[in-house]
Amino acid sequence: MTCTVQNGPAVFIVITQTGTILSQILRMVTGDAYNHASISVDASLQTLYSFGRLHPYNPVWGGFVQESPVSGTFGRFVRTRAKVLRVPVTQAQYEQIKRHLEYMYQDRQRYHYNYLGLVLAFFNLAYRRKNCYYCSEFVKDVLVRYDVTRPDSFGEIVKPMELLELSGSREIYSGLLAEYSADRIKNITCS
């Protein structure tokens, strides 16, 4: 195993499996070990952005959310398993993505969960509506919008597990999300 230190700006993609009833159903239907995707501009992952549950105890109402490994849905489901990817970006891309995420969160009431798109994705049918996303659709949109990856890097429909194959990214952590520590793995990648 070779380990190297990586410097420079990066965003972080977090792929998770919470163990909720909905995530267990998704796992049975898709066969995928992980079924939720979030993005962060901070290695600490204290603020993740995604489309998911607006309230930790209600799986029906979804929208644009800030998530944290220690509160909300992840705090409720402390056995959440995660894979964390470090994705190198330019300083300009980093600043644009950060501003975009902060702007979206400030104006979060205009964004909605793409329920129909998620259901149709199971049948390999893409359905897009303005300002509506499901989690992996949102992460893909951010990466494509700011030229971190090409539009044809993924199909029209992208599942969370497919994000693990993002060109140029490095998996920096695999384990319980609650046990993730940026200090322990900061800027270190192994292959």
HELIX and SHEET records of a PDB file:
HELIX    1   1 ILE A   21  THR A   30  1                                  10    
HELIX    2   2 GLY A   72  ARG A   76  1                                   5    
HELIX    3   3 GLN A   91  GLN A  106  1                                  16    
HELIX    4   4 ARG A  108  ARG A  110  5                                   3    
HELIX    5   5 TYR A  115  ALA A  121  1                                   7    
HELIX    6   6 CYS A  135  ARG A  145  1                                  11    
HELIX    7   7 PRO A  151  SER A  153  5                                   3    
HELIX    8   8 PRO A  160  GLU A  165  5                                   6    
HELIX    9   9 LEU A  177  GLU A  179  5                                   3    
HELIX   10  10 ALA A  182  ILE A  185  1                                   4    
SHEET    1   A 2 CYS A   3  VAL A   5  0                                        
SHEET    2   A 2 ILE A 188  CYS A 190 -1                                        
SHEET    1   B 4 HIS A  36  SER A  40  0                                        
SHEET    2   B 4 ALA A  10  GLN A  17 -1                                        
SHEET    3   B 4 ARG A  81  PRO A  88 -1                                        
SHEET    4   B 4 ARG A 170  LEU A 176 -1                                        
SHEET    1   C 2 LEU A  48  HIS A  55  0                                        
SHEET    2   C 2 ASN A  58  GLU A  67 -1                                        
SHEET    1   D 2 HIS A 112  TYR A 113  0                                        
SHEET    2   D 2 CYS A 132  TYR A 133  1                                        
END                                                                             
